[in-house]
Amino acid sequence: MTTAPTTDGVLVDRYGRVARDLRVSLTDKCNLRCTYCMPAEGLPWLSGPQLLTDDEIIRLIRVAVHRLGVTEVRFTGGEPLIRPGLVGIVSAVAALRPRPRISLTTNGIGLARLAPTLRAAGLDRVNVSLDTVDRTRFAELTRRDRLADVLAGLAGAAAAGLTPVKVNAVLMRGVNDDEAPALLRFALAHGYELRFIEQMPLDAQHGWDRGRMVTADQILADLRAEFDLSTDLAERGASPAETWLVDGGPARVGVIASVTRPFCGDCDRTRLTADGQVRACLFATEESDLRGALRAGADDAELARRWRTAMWGKRAGHGIDDPTFLQPARPMSAIGG
């Protein structure tokens, strides 16, 4: 990989895209076992020494904000709520100047209890994964009977002011592909913003089948059978979601069509895994190690240089439609969303 040009204060790639949105995975562990993500028995988790410490995470985020122009930090997993130091990490990041926007993607279990504390620490908002509002189906999908906890988490987030509360849903053919209208009715009733996400080839089992994927076109067709969807004229920018007004607005629904309507040309994301690897793309097959350099005594300038080099090599697109496409060795739970 060629070294990036010396461009202080920015993470730019060969195609002129600037990464300002940092996704930080805090753990590869999760307290659910969603069928499209991992096997029932779980996965071989990262060991303690492999994981970045709280202080290492905070330092790398500080480098990203102070030296690389990152303006938004999203914590992911695995399930980030099970990271013991989460509140302290959020508080430290909120104290940075300039202060980045801080969000969290979670399955919602435990959020009802933690939401007020996280809000006080500086968290701005949350995205909660919810693929069904049917208790039996939820238990089948996640292999855990925890729907009530997720619903409580959503309500707790809204009550704590972590708004807008967004709901992420993945539909799968023959599993929950009939639930698009029901999920939207649920979101509208509670004031949540719903985002459907096309299922991506990021499962641990490497069993993704494009033929079983519910596409954006199908989701929109199912929604239009019950709702009036009109084009949302708000500027999309680098947002992965294409949005529509529901029944004239102001409520919106979005679809993140990473497979059938890729938005790679506008991507502004950089990713840091729980073990300190930079990933230029969710689907990257290469990673760049910052943990080793950090623990070897690298100063902030050197860490920033290595990060810029990693992002300079970002590919033009994820290449899912290319016959040579290879699914990343790491599953989503280990990469971070």
N, C-alpha and C positions, 0 to 999 in steps of 0.2 A: 504494500500500500504506500503510495507516495505521501510525503509530508505536506500538510496543508500550508498554504501561504500564511505569513504572519498577519493575522487579522485580529487584533486585540479587541475584546469586548463583544465578540459575536461568534456563533457556531454556524458556519456556512458550508455548503457542499459544492461539488463541481457544477451543479445545475442552478446555483444561485438561491437555493432554498435556505432560509434561516431558521434554525431551531430555537424557539423561545419557550417551548412547553416541555418540561422535564417530568417523566414518569419514573417514580422511584418505587421499586418493589422492596417491601420491608421483610418479607418472609415468603418461602415457597410452600409453607404449610397451610392447610385449610381444614375447617371443621365440617365441611360438607364433602360429598363424594359425587358430584354431578356426573352423570353418565357420559356426557359429551366432553368431559375434561380429564377424568382420571378413573382408574379402576377402583373397585369397591375396597380393596385393601390399602389404598393410598399408594404413595410413591416413596422411593428412597429419598428422605429429606436431607437437605444440606446440614452438615454438622456445625456445631457451635463455632469452631475456629474459622470455618469457611465464610461465615456470615460477617458482614460489616457490623462493627459495634455502633451504638447510638452516636458516639462522638465522631466516628468516621463518616457516617451518613451525613451528619450535620456539616462536617467540614466540606465534603464533596458538594453538597447543595450550596454552601457559601461560595465555593469556587465558581459554580455554575451561575449564580446570581451576580456576584461581584465582578467576575472576569469574563463571563461568556454570554451575558445578556439575557439569561433566562428570566422570564417574568411570571411564569405559572408553574407550580409544583403540584403534582397529583401523586398521592400515596396509594399503592396497589399491593397485591400479593400474588399468589396465595390470598390469605385473608388478613389484611393489615390490622384489624382490631385485635388479633391475638398476639401482636408484638407488644411485649411488656412496656417498652419505653416509648410507645406511640405519643402519648400526651406531651412528654418532654421534648420529643423531636419536633412536634407541631409548634410548641411554644418557642423553641429556638429559631425555627424557620420564620415564624411570624415576627421575630425581633430583628430580622435582617433589614437593612436599608440599602437600596430600595426594597420595600416589602413585596414579595411575590404574592399572587393569588394562590390560595392553598385549598385543595380539594382532596377527596378520598373516595375510592371505589371499593365497595364492601358488599358482602352478602347480607348484611343487616343484623346478623345474630350478635347480640350484645350492644347494639347501637342505642337501644332505648335507655340503657343505663349510662353509657359513655357520652351521649350526644351533648348534654349540658357542659360537661368538663372539656370536651374537645372544642366546643364553641368558645368557651372562656379562654382556652389556650390559643385560639386564633384561627381555627379551621373555618373556612368560608362556606363550603357546601359539600354535599355528598351525592354520589351515584350509587344506587342500590340495585343489585341484580335480582330479578324476579321473573321467572319464566312461565309461571302459572299462578292462578289464584284459586286453584282447586287443591284442597288439602291432600287427597289421595294421590293425585298426580304429582304434587310437589314431593311427597315422600318417595314416589317411584323415581323421579328425576334426580333427586339429590341423595337418595338412600338415607334420609334423615327426616323425621316428622317434626319439622321446625318452622312451618309456615307461620304459625302464630307469633313466633319470635321475630321473624322478618317483618311482618305487618306492624308489630309493636315498634320495631326499629325505625321504620318509615315515619310513623306517627311521632315518635320521639325526636327525630331529626327535624321535622317540620315545627314542632313545639319549641325546640331549642333555637330556631332561627337559621338553621343550615339550609338556606333556600337559595335558588330553587332546588327542591328535592327532585332528582331525576331517577327514573326507573329504567334499567337496561333489561331487555328481554330478547332471548334467542329462541326462535321457533324451529322445530325439527319435524320433518315430514313423518306422519304416522305416530307422532308422539304428542305434540301440542300445537300442531299447525292450524287447529280450528279456534285458537284462543285470541287471535289478534283483536277482534271487536271487544271481547270480554276484558282484556287487559286495558284497552283504551277507556272503556266505561269505568273501570276501577280507578285509573289515573285521573280522569276528569272529575269523578266524585270526590276525590281527596285533594285535588289541586296539585298533583304531581305532574312532571313533564316526562312523557314516555318516549323511549328510544328503542326501536327494534334494531337488532344487530344480526346481519347475515352470519350464519355459522361459518367459522374459518378453520383451515387445516392446522390447528394448534393443539389437538388432543394428544394425550400421552400415549394412547393406543395406536396412533397413526391410522385410524379407521375412517377418517373423513371421506365422505363420498359426495361429490358435487351433485349427483343425481338425487340425493336425499335432502339437499339444502333447500330451504324455503327462501326464495328470492325476494328482492325488494318489490318487483312487479306483482308477485302473488300477494304479498303483504298489503300493498296499496289497494289491490283489487278487492281483497276481503274487507278492508276498512271502508272502501267507498260503497260497499253494499249496504252499509248502515249509517255512514257519516258523509257529510259534504266536506271534501278536502280541497282547499284552494291554495295556490302558490303563496308561500311566505316570501314577501319582498325584502325582508331584512337581509343584510349582507351576510353571506355564509362565512367568508374569510377562510381561515384554515380549519374551521370546524369539520369534524368527520361526518356530522349528521346533516342530511338534507331534510328540511322541515316544511311542514304544511300547516296552514291554519285549519282548525276543526270547527265546522259549522260557523264559519265567518270569524272565528277568533273570540277572545284573545288566546284561548288555549291552542297549543301546538302539539303536533306529533312528529317525530323524526325517524328516519331510517338511515342506519350506517351500513351502506352497501359496499363493504370492502372488496367483495369478490366481483360482483356484476357491474358496479359503478365506481371503480377505484378512483381515489382522490390523491394519488401519490404526488402529483405535480404541485399540490398545495400543502404538503405535509410540513408541519413545523415542530415535530416531536423528536426528542432524544430520550433514551431509556437507560436506566441504571438498575442492574439486577441486585438482588439481595446479597450476592457474594462479590459485588464490586466490579461488574463487567459493563462496559458501555455497549449498547446495541443501537446501531444507526436506524434500524427498521425492525418492526415487530416480526417480520419474516426473515430476518438476516440469518445467514448460516455462519457468520463470523462475529466474534466479540473482541473487545479490546480491554485488557486488564488494567484497572486503576488501583485495585486493592494491593497488588504486589508493589507497585510504585509507591503508593502511600505508605505502606509498612516498611519499605526500604528507605524512607526518609525524604522522598521527593517533596519539594516545596510547592506552594500553590501555583506558581508560574509554570512549573514542569507538569503538574497535573492538568492544568488548562491546555498546555500545548498538546499533550497526549489526547485529550478529549477532542480538541479541534481536528487532529489528524484522523481520529476515528470517524468523525462525522464527514470529513472531506471525502472519504471513500464510499459514502452512501450511494446506493444504486438508484437509477432513475425510477424504478418501480418495483413492486413486490414480485412480479413475474408469475403469478398463479396460473395464468393462461399459457405460459410457455411450456412446451413439452418437456423441457429439462428442469422444471421447477422441482425443488426438493424441500420437503417440509422440514422446518427447523428441528434439530435434535431435542431441544428443550421444549416442553409443553408450555401452554399459557401460564399455568400455575407457577412455573419457575422463571418465566420471562417477566411477568407483570404486564398489566393491560395498557 
